[in-house]
């Protein structure tokens, strides 16, 4: 299954012969550079480009094209090569593009030689850049990984090559342009926009996999700045501009669409269309005329069940995918993107109306003679009426989109499998231990202040590529805003009167960690997932009771520095042994007492009880553990780690910050809204977590 990456995120490669596929909104030049451990180039011979398309182990296309395939044989590379960087640049005079922000975001997919997808990265957030380092394959401890880079350069190819330490950057860039110019007749134009809706897209072959239909990166952390796995991915309205060029094509199939059916391309500088580019949108039926009365029933172009007015009814699983879980996963991400773009359009219209009102009021008051009297009053009243009309129209459009999304959410939420469902979903009442690992996990809910009742599930792919950090620090939260007050209505009564105190936050943070751990245990086959806990002060015992009583946690964690060292030493040994077994393909040589199940390490009240040696081991587990099935979850107040200085900053930046109370700190990867996150806590007084863990324990004992 293809893993979706966001900027800065990495993923291990399980093979050394791969193909890198590039899809862009117009002709681009593709190249590869071979760098040392610092990414520096030894000379022009370390660059594969259209003028010199072959290096040892590398072959790139000879012409500019909208789609590329690059062959890479990592075993054939010289020993001095540690980084293989894939470069994309816009050629001059081909396709008319001068910046990546003027077209759809390019996407890079790393596949096996048989076409099996390994990772995919959509390079969002580009603007004036005309060259970009898309991805890099890098060597780490005799193993290869792929990292999503997305580093753009407004000064083009020379600046990109110069940044990699090539003295002859300008000369080589000119040589590449000349080679591309000679092959200009062979340049491949961009493919025509897709005209099929979500449910009509072809579903045959790997190229139709849902990962290529809809990007699904995890939300970026907005409050804490860029992180290695989510930096600025949601930064630009240019993303919406690029995505909007293919919307509004109705429910016609790709096979039956004609050129005249496509919407006109917006003029440069025109309004941004924030609608989802491939979401099904049935056009409104034409008004009947006396000579041609409207026939009874739905319009001919409608497909699937329809409402009385002819609009399509929402259907759970209305997205591309190989399984129902995958279709639901992609449908949720489609709803996430649709809501982000709809609210962005509303906010843009409201801001425009406010700006226009200020300008017209300033114009009306500019002439001192018009400030008083009926003429001035009439001008101000007209300006306010126009402002109210614009805002009302924008809100009506938003309400229409919200009504559709709410109706879709009402049919999707009950159909979600346990891995995607809230704890109050009836699916947990009929819970059975699964026999297969899930594709994703629900970490909570997201919503925006414009629509408080519409919750979007926050889904992340499994296995977890990033560790989690449950923030228990009171200094991390400001005074509760309006949306946070609404969000707290489902929390315990102690929180409804105001901001929670430090003790309450710590308790809720650990309860959130246990709820996530219980969900991870419940959605994996029995014995495939285990939990370990570090609790130096022994303060987490009440929250850990469900795990201990069900046997998911063999015993309460050993307190003090001795308990910290014992757990870290055991997990470090596991990571090192599994790494060696994978590297040498010797899984049978692992010790019989080694637990090969995936592990979740919960560290409570970090960094209490940690010395320098323990910190080093923890950082090692955070960096190397996810690739071999060891995942990290910290329950901590970052302010308490200040005494260690900047040594822990890389650790914090590598983790996805979650909060035990509603907090607006996550940004979407399309337009960068600040979304309010709500933790995945069970309803107050519910025993669903204990019941699910009990059934899991029964299955484990029976097997």
C-alpha positions as CSV (number, residue, x, y, z in Angstrom):
1,X,0.0,0.0,0.0
2,X,1.4,3.4,-1.0
3,X,2.4,5.6,1.9
4,X,1.5,9.3,1.6
5,X,4.3,11.6,2.7
6,X,4.4,15.2,3.6
7,X,7.3,17.6,3.5
8,X,10.2,16.4,5.7
9,X,8.7,12.9,6.3
10,X,10.8,9.8,5.5
11,X,10.0,6.2,4.8
12,X,12.2,3.1,4.6
13,X,12.8,1.4,1.2
14,X,12.5,-2.4,1.2
15,X,14.2,-2.8,-2.1
16,X,17.1,-1.2,-4.0
17,X,15.8,-1.2,-7.6
18,X,13.0,1.3,-7.8
19,X,11.2,3.5,-10.3
20,X,10.4,7.2,-9.6
21,X,7.3,8.4,-11.4
22,X,6.7,12.1,-11.8
23,X,3.3,13.7,-12.7
24,X,3.1,17.5,-13.2
25,X,0.6,20.0,-14.5
26,X,2.9,20.8,-17.5
27,X,6.1,19.9,-19.1
28,X,9.0,19.7,-16.6
29,X,12.6,18.6,-16.8
30,X,13.6,15.8,-14.5
31,X,17.1,15.1,-13.3
32,X,19.0,13.3,-10.5
33,X,22.0,14.4,-8.5
34,X,24.3,12.0,-6.6
35,X,25.7,13.5,-3.4
36,X,27.9,12.5,-0.5
37,X,26.9,12.3,3.1
38,X,26.5,16.1,3.2
39,X,24.6,16.2,-0.1
40,X,27.5,17.8,-1.9
41,X,28.2,17.0,-5.6
42,X,31.7,15.8,-6.7
43,X,31.2,17.5,-10.2
44,X,29.1,17.6,-13.2
45,X,29.4,13.9,-13.7
46,X,27.3,13.4,-10.5
47,X,24.3,14.9,-12.3
48,X,22.0,12.9,-14.6
49,X,20.0,15.2,-16.9
50,X,18.5,15.2,-20.4
51,X,22.0,16.0,-21.9
52,X,23.6,13.1,-20.0
53,X,20.7,10.9,-19.1
54,X,22.7,7.9,-17.7
55,X,24.9,7.6,-14.7
56,X,25.9,4.4,-13.0
57,X,22.6,3.1,-11.5
58,X,20.6,6.0,-12.8
59,X,18.6,6.8,-16.0
60,X,16.5,9.9,-16.6
61,X,14.3,10.9,-19.5
62,X,15.8,13.0,-22.4
63,X,13.0,15.5,-22.9
64,X,10.6,17.7,-21.0
65,X,7.3,16.1,-20.3
66,X,4.3,16.2,-18.0
67,X,5.0,12.6,-16.8
68,X,8.4,11.0,-16.2
69,X,9.8,7.6,-15.1
70,X,13.3,7.5,-13.6
71,X,15.1,4.2,-13.1
72,X,17.3,3.8,-10.0
73,X,19.5,0.9,-9.0
74,X,20.8,1.7,-5.5
75,X,23.1,-1.3,-5.4
76,X,25.0,-0.1,-8.5
77,X,25.8,3.3,-7.1
78,X,29.4,4.1,-6.0
79,X,30.1,3.7,-2.3
80,X,30.7,7.4,-1.9
81,X,27.1,8.2,-2.9
82,X,24.8,8.7,0.1
83,X,22.0,10.9,-1.4
84,X,20.1,10.6,-4.6
85,X,18.1,13.8,-5.2
86,X,15.4,14.0,-7.8
87,X,15.2,17.5,-9.4
88,X,12.3,19.1,-11.3
89,X,12.7,22.3,-13.3
90,X,10.5,24.3,-15.6
91,X,12.0,24.6,-19.1
92,X,11.8,28.0,-20.8
93,X,9.3,28.2,-23.7
94,X,7.6,24.9,-23.1
95,X,4.0,25.0,-21.9
96,X,4.2,28.6,-21.0
97,X,4.8,27.9,-17.3
98,X,7.3,30.1,-15.4
99,X,6.5,29.0,-11.9
100,X,5.2,25.8,-10.3
101,X,2.5,27.8,-8.5
102,X,0.7,28.4,-11.8
103,X,-0.2,24.8,-12.3
104,X,-1.3,21.7,-10.4
105,X,1.1,20.6,-7.7
106,X,3.5,18.0,-9.1
107,X,3.5,14.6,-7.5
108,X,6.3,12.0,-7.2
109,X,5.7,8.3,-6.6
110,X,8.4,5.8,-5.8
111,X,7.4,2.3,-7.0
112,X,8.9,-1.1,-7.4
113,X,9.8,-2.4,-10.8
114,X,6.4,-4.1,-11.0
115,X,4.6,-0.8,-10.4
116,X,3.8,-1.5,-6.8
117,X,3.6,1.9,-5.0
118,X,5.9,2.5,-2.0
119,X,5.6,6.2,-1.2
120,X,3.9,9.2,-2.8
121,X,4.6,12.9,-2.2
122,X,2.5,15.8,-3.6
123,X,4.6,18.9,-3.6
124,X,2.2,21.5,-2.3
125,X,2.8,25.1,-1.2
126,X,4.9,26.1,-4.3
127,X,4.6,29.6,-5.7
128,X,7.2,31.5,-7.7
129,X,9.6,28.6,-7.7
130,X,10.8,27.3,-11.1
131,X,13.0,24.5,-9.8
132,X,12.5,22.1,-6.9
133,X,14.2,19.2,-5.1
134,X,11.3,16.8,-5.0
135,X,12.5,13.8,-3.0
136,X,15.8,12.2,-2.0
137,X,16.8,8.7,-1.4
138,X,19.5,8.6,1.3
139,X,21.6,5.9,2.9
140,X,21.5,5.5,6.6
141,X,23.4,2.6,8.4
142,X,23.6,0.5,5.2
143,X,19.8,0.9,4.6
144,X,18.1,3.2,2.2
145,X,15.2,5.6,2.9
146,X,13.2,8.1,0.9
147,X,12.5,11.6,2.2
148,X,9.9,14.1,0.9
149,X,11.9,17.3,0.4
150,X,10.0,19.9,-1.6
151,X,12.7,22.5,-1.5
152,X,11.9,25.1,-4.2
153,X,14.1,27.7,-5.8
154,X,12.7,30.9,-7.4
155,X,16.0,31.5,-9.2
156,X,15.7,28.2,-11.0
157,X,18.0,25.4,-11.9
158,X,21.3,27.3,-11.4
159,X,20.5,28.2,-7.8
160,X,19.4,24.6,-7.1
161,X,22.6,23.1,-8.4
162,X,24.7,25.8,-6.7
163,X,23.0,25.0,-3.4
164,X,24.3,21.4,-3.7
165,X,27.9,22.7,-4.0
166,X,28.4,22.5,-7.7
167,X,30.8,25.3,-8.9
168,X,29.8,24.9,-12.5
169,X,26.1,25.3,-11.7
170,X,25.4,28.0,-14.3
171,X,27.3,26.2,-17.1
172,X,25.5,22.9,-16.4
173,X,22.1,24.6,-16.2
174,X,22.8,26.2,-19.7
175,X,23.8,22.8,-21.0
176,X,20.6,21.2,-19.7
177,X,18.5,24.0,-21.3
178,X,20.2,23.5,-24.6
179,X,19.6,19.7,-24.4
180,X,15.9,20.3,-23.6
181,X,15.7,22.8,-26.4
182,X,17.0,20.3,-28.9
183,X,14.4,17.8,-27.8
184,X,11.6,20.4,-27.7
185,X,9.7,18.7,-30.5
186,X,9.5,15.6,-28.3
187,X,8.1,17.5,-25.3
188,X,5.0,15.8,-23.9
189,X,2.1,18.2,-23.0
190,X,0.2,17.9,-19.8
191,X,-2.7,15.5,-19.9
192,X,-6.3,16.8,-20.3
193,X,-8.1,17.4,-17.0
194,X,-9.9,14.5,-15.5
195,X,-13.7,14.7,-16.1
196,X,-14.9,11.9,-13.9
197,X,-16.4,12.4,-10.4
198,X,-15.2,10.5,-7.4
199,X,-17.4,7.5,-7.9
200,X,-16.9,7.4,-11.7
201,X,-13.1,7.4,-11.9
202,X,-11.7,4.2,-13.4
203,X,-10.5,1.8,-10.8
204,X,-8.3,-0.5,-12.8
205,X,-4.6,-0.7,-12.4
206,X,-2.2,0.8,-9.9
207,X,-2.4,4.3,-11.5
208,X,-6.1,4.5,-10.4
209,X,-5.3,3.9,-6.7
210,X,-7.0,6.4,-4.4
211,X,-3.7,7.8,-3.1
212,X,-3.2,9.4,-6.5
213,X,-6.7,10.8,-6.6
214,X,-6.6,12.7,-3.3
215,X,-3.6,13.7,-1.2
216,X,-3.8,12.6,2.4
217,X,-1.0,14.1,4.4
218,X,-1.4,14.4,8.2
219,X,-2.3,17.8,9.5
220,X,0.7,20.1,10.2
221,X,1.4,21.5,13.6
222,X,0.5,25.2,13.3
223,X,1.3,26.5,16.7
224,X,4.7,25.1,17.1
225,X,6.1,26.0,13.7
226,X,7.4,23.6,11.0
227,X,8.1,20.0,11.8
228,X,10.1,17.5,9.9
229,X,7.0,15.8,8.7
230,X,4.8,18.8,8.1
231,X,6.3,22.1,7.2
232,X,4.3,24.7,5.5
233,X,2.3,22.1,3.6
234,X,-0.8,24.0,3.9
235,X,0.6,27.4,3.3
236,X,-0.9,28.7,0.1
237,X,-4.0,29.6,-1.6
238,X,-2.2,28.7,-4.8
239,X,-2.9,25.2,-3.9
240,X,-6.6,25.9,-4.2
241,X,-6.0,27.8,-7.5
242,X,-4.3,24.9,-9.0
243,X,-6.8,22.3,-7.8
244,X,-9.8,24.3,-8.9
245,X,-9.0,24.2,-12.6
246,X,-10.7,20.8,-13.1
247,X,-13.9,21.3,-11.2
248,X,-17.5,21.6,-12.2
249,X,-17.6,18.9,-14.9
250,X,-20.8,17.2,-13.6
251,X,-21.3,13.5,-13.3
252,X,-20.3,12.5,-16.8
253,X,-17.9,9.7,-17.2
254,X,-14.5,10.2,-18.6
255,X,-15.2,8.0,-21.6
256,X,-18.3,10.1,-22.6
257,X,-17.0,13.6,-21.9
258,X,-16.4,15.9,-24.8
259,X,-14.0,18.9,-25.1
260,X,-17.0,21.2,-24.9
261,X,-18.0,19.8,-21.5
262,X,-14.8,21.1,-19.8
263,X,-15.1,24.3,-17.8
264,X,-13.2,27.3,-19.1
265,X,-9.8,27.8,-17.5
266,X,-9.8,30.8,-15.1
267,X,-7.9,33.8,-16.4
268,X,-4.7,34.7,-14.7
269,X,-5.4,36.7,-11.6
270,X,-9.0,35.6,-11.6
271,X,-11.0,34.3,-8.6
272,X,-9.8,31.1,-7.0
273,X,-12.1,28.1,-7.2
274,X,-11.8,26.3,-3.9
275,X,-14.0,23.4,-4.8
276,X,-12.5,19.9,-4.7
277,X,-11.1,19.3,-8.2
278,X,-12.5,15.8,-8.6
279,X,-15.6,15.7,-6.4
280,X,-18.8,14.7,-8.0
281,X,-21.0,17.7,-8.6
282,X,-24.3,17.2,-10.5
283,X,-25.3,20.4,-12.4
284,X,-28.6,22.0,-11.5
285,X,-31.3,20.9,-13.9
286,X,-32.4,23.5,-16.4
287,X,-35.7,25.2,-15.9
288,X,-38.5,23.6,-18.0
289,X,-39.9,25.5,-20.9
290,X,-43.4,25.1,-22.4
291,X,-42.0,23.5,-25.5
292,X,-39.9,21.0,-23.5
293,X,-41.3,20.2,-20.1
294,X,-39.0,18.6,-17.6
295,X,-39.5,14.8,-17.5
296,X,-40.3,13.2,-14.2
297,X,-37.6,11.6,-12.2
298,X,-33.9,12.5,-11.8
299,X,-31.9,14.3,-14.6
300,X,-30.3,12.0,-17.1
301,X,-26.8,12.9,-16.0
302,X,-27.4,11.9,-12.4
303,X,-25.9,8.6,-11.3
304,X,-26.8,6.6,-8.2
305,X,-29.5,7.5,-5.6
306,X,-30.9,11.0,-5.9
307,X,-32.9,13.4,-3.7
308,X,-36.4,14.6,-4.8
309,X,-34.7,17.7,-6.3
310,X,-32.5,15.5,-8.4
311,X,-29.2,16.1,-6.5
312,X,-27.2,12.9,-5.7
313,X,-27.6,11.5,-2.2
314,X,-24.4,10.8,-0.3
315,X,-23.2,7.2,-0.1
316,X,-20.7,5.8,2.4
317,X,-17.6,4.6,0.5
318,X,-18.2,6.9,-2.4
319,X,-14.5,7.1,-3.3
320,X,-11.9,5.1,-5.2
321,X,-10.1,2.3,-3.4
322,X,-9.3,-1.4,-3.3
323,X,-11.4,-2.1,-0.2
324,X,-14.2,-0.5,1.7
325,X,-11.8,0.7,4.4
326,X,-9.7,2.4,1.8
327,X,-12.7,3.9,0.1
328,X,-13.9,5.3,3.4
329,X,-10.5,6.6,4.2
330,X,-10.3,8.5,1.0
331,X,-13.8,9.7,1.4
332,X,-13.0,11.2,4.8
333,X,-10.0,13.0,3.4
334,X,-12.2,14.3,0.5
335,X,-14.6,15.7,3.1
336,X,-11.7,17.2,5.0
337,X,-10.4,18.9,1.8
338,X,-13.9,20.1,0.7
339,X,-14.6,21.7,4.1
340,X,-11.2,23.4,4.1
341,X,-11.7,24.9,0.7
342,X,-15.4,25.9,1.3
343,X,-14.5,27.7,4.4
344,X,-11.5,29.3,2.7
345,X,-13.8,30.6,-0.1
346,X,-16.2,32.0,2.5
347,X,-13.4,33.7,4.5
348,X,-11.9,35.2,1.3
349,X,-15.3,36.6,0.3
350,X,-16.0,38.0,3.8
351,X,-12.5,39.6,3.8
352,X,-13.2,41.1,0.4
353,X,-16.5,42.5,1.6
354,X,-14.9,44.0,4.6
355,X,-12.1,45.6,2.6
356,X,-14.6,47.0,0.1
357,X,-16.7,48.4,2.9
358,X,-13.7,50.2,4.4
359,X,-12.7,51.6,1.0
360,X,-16.2,52.9,0.2
361,X,-16.5,54.5,3.6
362,X,-13.1,56.1,3.2
363,X,-14.2,57.4,-0.2
364,X,-17.5,58.7,1.2
365,X,-15.7,60.6,4.0
366,X,-12.8,61.8,1.9
367,X,-14.8,65.0,0.8
368,X,-15.4,67.1,3.9
369,X,-18.5,68.5,2.3
370,X,-20.1,65.0,2.1
371,X,-19.4,64.0,5.6
372,X,-22.6,65.6,6.9
373,X,-26.1,65.6,5.4
374,X,-28.2,63.2,3.5
375,X,-25.7,62.5,0.8
376,X,-23.1,61.2,3.3
377,X,-25.6,59.1,5.1
378,X,-26.9,57.6,1.9
379,X,-23.4,56.7,0.8
380,X,-22.6,55.0,4.1
381,X,-25.9,53.1,4.0
382,X,-25.3,51.9,0.5
383,X,-21.8,50.7,1.4
384,X,-23.1,48.8,4.4
385,X,-26.0,47.3,2.4
386,X,-23.5,46.1,-0.3
387,X,-21.3,44.6,2.4
388,X,-24.2,42.8,4.0
389,X,-25.3,41.5,0.6
390,X,-21.8,40.1,-0.2
391,X,-21.5,38.4,3.2
392,X,-25.0,37.0,2.9
393,X,-24.3,35.5,-0.5
394,X,-21.0,34.0,0.7
395,X,-22.7,32.5,3.8
396,X,-25.4,31.1,1.6
397,X,-22.8,29.3,-0.6
398,X,-21.0,28.1,2.5
399,X,-24.3,26.8,4.1
400,X,-25.1,24.9,0.8
401,X,-21.7,23.2,1.0
402,X,-22.0,22.5,4.7
403,X,-25.4,20.9,4.2
404,X,-24.0,18.5,1.6
405,X,-21.0,17.7,3.8
406,X,-23.2,17.3,6.9
407,X,-25.4,14.9,5.0
408,X,-22.4,13.0,3.8
409,X,-21.0,12.8,7.4
410,X,-24.3,11.4,8.7
411,X,-24.0,8.4,6.4
412,X,-20.2,8.0,6.6
413,X,-19.7,8.1,10.4
414,X,-22.0,5.1,11.1
415,X,-20.3,3.1,8.4
416,X,-16.7,3.6,9.7
417,X,-14.8,0.5,10.9
418,X,-13.5,0.4,14.5
419,X,-10.1,1.9,13.5
420,X,-11.8,5.0,12.1
421,X,-14.8,5.2,14.5
422,X,-15.4,7.2,17.7
423,X,-15.7,5.3,20.9
424,X,-19.5,6.1,21.0
425,X,-20.0,4.4,17.6
426,X,-22.2,1.3,17.8
427,X,-19.6,-0.6,15.9
428,X,-17.7,-1.1,19.1
429,X,-20.6,-2.9,20.7
430,X,-20.2,-5.7,18.2
431,X,-16.5,-5.6,18.3
432,X,-14.5,-8.7,17.2
433,X,-10.7,-8.9,17.3
434,X,-9.5,-8.3,13.7
435,X,-7.5,-10.8,11.7
436,X,-5.7,-8.2,9.6
437,X,-3.8,-5.0,10.4
438,X,-5.7,-1.8,9.6
439,X,-4.6,0.8,7.2
440,X,-5.2,3.9,9.4
441,X,-6.1,5.1,12.8
442,X,-8.4,7.8,14.2
443,X,-6.6,10.1,16.5
444,X,-9.5,12.4,17.2
445,X,-11.7,15.0,15.5
446,X,-11.2,18.3,13.8
447,X,-13.6,21.2,13.3
448,X,-13.6,24.9,12.3
449,X,-15.4,27.7,14.2
450,X,-17.7,28.4,11.2
451,X,-19.3,25.0,11.7
452,X,-19.0,23.6,15.2
453,X,-21.2,20.6,14.7
454,X,-19.4,19.1,11.7
455,X,-16.5,17.0,13.0
456,X,-14.0,15.6,10.5
457,X,-12.2,12.4,11.7
458,X,-8.4,12.9,12.0
459,X,-7.1,9.8,10.3
460,X,-3.4,8.9,10.1
461,X,-1.9,6.0,8.1
462,X,-0.4,3.0,9.9
463,X,2.3,2.1,10.8
464,X,2.9,5.4,12.5
465,X,5.8,7.3,10.8
466,X,5.9,9.9,13.6
467,X,5.7,9.6,17.3
468,X,3.0,11.3,19.3
469,X,3.2,13.9,22.0
470,X,0.2,14.4,24.4
471,X,0.8,17.9,25.7
472,X,0.1,18.1,29.4
473,X,1.5,21.6,30.0
474,X,-0.9,24.3,31.2
475,X,1.3,27.0,29.6
476,X,0.5,25.6,26.1
477,X,-3.2,26.7,26.2
478,X,-4.6,30.2,26.2
479,X,-7.9,31.3,27.5
480,X,-10.7,29.3,26.0
481,X,-12.2,30.8,22.8
482,X,-15.8,30.4,21.7
483,X,-15.2,27.2,19.8
484,X,-13.2,25.7,22.6
485,X,-16.1,26.4,25.0
486,X,-18.4,24.6,22.7
487,X,-15.9,21.7,22.4
488,X,-15.7,21.3,26.1
489,X,-19.4,20.4,26.4
490,X,-18.5,16.7,26.1
491,X,-15.7,16.8,28.6
492,X,-16.0,16.2,32.4
493,X,-17.8,18.9,34.3
494,X,-14.6,20.1,36.0
495,X,-13.6,21.6,32.7
496,X,-16.8,23.4,31.7
497,X,-16.3,26.3,34.1
498,X,-13.0,27.5,32.7
499,X,-9.5,26.4,31.7
500,X,-8.4,23.2,33.4
501,X,-5.8,23.4,36.1
502,X,-2.4,21.6,35.9
503,X,-3.5,18.5,37.8
504,X,-6.6,18.0,35.6
505,X,-4.6,18.5,32.4
506,X,-2.1,15.8,33.5
507,X,-4.9,13.4,34.2
508,X,-6.7,14.1,30.9
509,X,-3.4,13.8,29.0
510,X,-2.7,10.3,30.4
511,X,-6.3,9.3,29.8
512,X,-5.9,10.4,26.1
513,X,-2.7,8.4,25.8
514,X,-4.4,5.3,27.2
515,X,-7.4,5.7,24.9
516,X,-5.1,5.9,21.9
517,X,-3.1,2.9,23.1
518,X,-6.3,0.9,23.7
519,X,-7.5,1.7,20.2
520,X,-4.2,0.6,18.7
521,X,-4.4,-2.7,20.6
522,X,-8.0,-3.3,19.6
523,X,-7.6,-2.7,15.9
524,X,-4.6,-5.1,15.5
525,X,-4.8,-8.9,15.5
526,X,-4.2,-10.4,19.0
527,X,-0.5,-10.6,19.8
528,X,0.5,-8.2,16.9
529,X,0.7,-5.1,19.1
530,X,2.0,-4.5,22.6
531,X,2.3,-1.5,25.0
532,X,5.1,-0.6,27.4
533,X,5.0,2.3,29.8
534,X,7.6,4.4,31.6
535,X,6.2,6.1,34.7
536,X,9.1,7.1,37.0
537,X,6.9,8.7,39.6
538,X,4.1,6.1,39.6
539,X,1.5,8.8,39.0
540,X,-0.2,7.2,36.0
541,X,-1.6,4.2,37.8
542,X,-5.3,5.2,37.8
543,X,-5.2,5.9,34.1
544,X,-3.3,2.6,33.3
545,X,-5.9,0.5,35.2
546,X,-7.8,-0.6,32.1
547,X,-4.6,-1.8,30.4
548,X,-3.4,-3.7,33.5
549,X,-6.7,-5.2,34.4
550,X,-7.2,-6.6,30.9
551,X,-3.7,-8.0,30.7
552,X,-2.7,-5.7,27.8
553,X,0.0,-4.3,30.2
554,X,1.4,-7.2,32.3
555,X,2.0,-5.0,35.4
556,X,2.3,-1.5,36.5
557,X,5.6,0.1,35.4
558,X,8.6,-0.1,37.7
559,X,9.1,3.4,39.2
560,X,12.4,5.3,39.4
561,X,15.4,5.5,37.2
562,X,15.8,1.7,37.3
563,X,12.4,1.3,35.6
564,X,13.3,3.8,32.9
565,X,16.6,2.1,32.1
566,X,15.1,-1.4,32.0
567,X,12.4,-0.5,29.4
568,X,14.7,1.6,27.3
569,X,17.4,-1.0,27.3
570,X,15.0,-3.7,26.2
571,X,13.5,-1.7,23.4
572,X,16.9,-0.5,22.2
573,X,18.0,-4.1,22.0
574,X,14.9,-5.0,20.0
575,X,15.4,-2.2,17.5
576,X,19.1,-3.1,16.9
577,X,18.4,-6.8,16.5
578,X,15.5,-6.3,14.1
579,X,17.5,-3.8,12.1
580,X,20.3,-6.3,11.7
581,X,17.9,-9.0,10.7
582,X,16.3,-6.9,8.1
583,X,19.6,-5.6,6.8
584,X,21.0,-9.1,6.4
585,X,17.7,-10.8,5.6
586,X,18.1,-13.1,8.6
587,X,14.8,-12.9,10.4
588,X,15.1,-16.6,11.4
589,X,18.2,-15.7,13.4
590,X,16.3,-13.5,15.9
591,X,16.4,-14.8,19.5
592,X,13.4,-16.8,20.5
593,X,12.6,-14.6,23.5
594,X,12.4,-11.4,21.3
595,X,8.9,-10.0,21.0
596,X,8.5,-9.1,17.4
597,X,5.1,-7.5,17.8
598,X,4.8,-3.8,17.2
599,X,5.5,-1.8,20.4
600,X,4.1,1.4,21.7
601,X,6.2,3.1,24.4
602,X,4.2,5.5,26.5
603,X,6.5,7.8,28.5
604,X,4.6,9.6,31.3
605,X,5.7,12.9,32.9
606,X,8.7,13.2,30.6
607,X,11.6,14.1,31.2
608,X,11.2,13.3,34.9
609,X,13.5,10.4,35.8
610,X,15.7,10.6,32.7
611,X,19.4,11.1,32.8
612,X,21.7,11.8,29.8
613,X,22.0,8.1,28.9
614,X,18.3,7.6,29.0
615,X,17.7,10.7,26.8
616,X,20.1,9.4,24.2
617,X,18.3,6.1,24.0
618,X,14.9,7.7,23.8
619,X,16.1,9.9,20.9
620,X,17.5,6.8,19.2
621,X,14.1,5.0,19.6
622,X,12.3,8.1,18.2
623,X,14.6,8.1,15.1
624,X,15.0,4.4,14.4
625,X,12.1,2.8,16.1
626,X,9.2,3.5,13.7
627,X,11.0,1.7,10.8
628,X,11.1,-1.6,12.8
629,X,7.8,-1.3,14.7
630,X,8.7,0.6,17.8
631,X,6.6,3.8,18.3
632,X,6.9,6.6,20.8
633,X,4.2,8.5,22.7
634,X,5.3,11.2,25.2
635,X,2.9,12.6,27.8
636,X,4.8,15.7,28.8
637,X,4.9,19.4,29.5
638,X,7.5,20.9,27.2
639,X,8.2,23.7,29.5
640,X,9.7,21.3,32.0
641,X,12.3,20.2,29.5
642,X,13.8,23.7,29.2
643,X,16.5,22.8,31.7
644,X,18.0,20.4,29.1
645,X,18.5,23.3,26.7
646,X,18.2,22.8,22.9
647,X,19.2,19.1,23.1
648,X,15.6,18.0,23.1
649,X,14.3,20.4,20.4
650,X,14.8,17.8,17.5
651,X,12.8,15.3,19.5
652,X,9.9,17.7,20.0
653,X,9.9,18.7,16.4
654,X,9.7,15.1,15.3
655,X,6.5,14.4,17.2
656,X,2.9,15.1,16.3
657,X,1.5,17.3,19.1
658,X,-1.9,16.3,20.4
659,X,-3.8,17.9,23.3
660,X,-6.1,16.5,26.0
661,X,-8.6,19.4,25.6
662,X,-9.8,21.1,22.4
663,X,-7.1,23.3,21.0
664,X,-6.7,25.1,17.6
665,X,-3.1,24.1,16.8
666,X,-3.3,21.9,13.7
667,X,-3.2,23.2,10.1
668,X,-4.6,21.5,7.0
669,X,-2.3,20.9,4.1
670,X,-4.4,22.7,1.5
671,X,-5.2,26.2,2.7
672,X,-3.6,26.2,6.2
673,X,-6.7,26.8,8.4
674,X,-6.1,26.4,12.1
675,X,-8.3,23.4,13.0
676,X,-9.6,22.7,16.5
677,X,-8.5,19.3,17.6
678,X,-10.5,17.2,20.0
679,X,-9.0,14.1,21.7
680,X,-10.4,10.6,21.2
681,X,-11.8,10.2,24.7
682,X,-14.6,7.8,25.5
683,X,-17.9,9.3,26.7
684,X,-17.9,10.1,30.4
685,X,-19.0,7.1,32.4
686,X,-18.7,4.7,29.4
687,X,-17.0,1.3,29.9
688,X,-16.4,0.7,26.2
689,X,-12.6,0.8,26.5
690,X,-12.6,-1.8,29.3
691,X,-15.1,-4.0,27.4
692,X,-13.1,-3.9,24.2
693,X,-9.8,-4.7,26.1
694,X,-11.6,-7.5,27.9
695,X,-12.7,-9.1,24.6
696,X,-9.2,-8.7,23.3
697,X,-7.8,-10.5,26.4
698,X,-10.3,-13.3,25.9
699,X,-9.2,-13.8,22.3
700,X,-5.5,-13.7,23.4
701,X,-6.1,-16.4,26.1
702,X,-8.0,-18.6,23.7
703,X,-5.3,-18.5,21.1
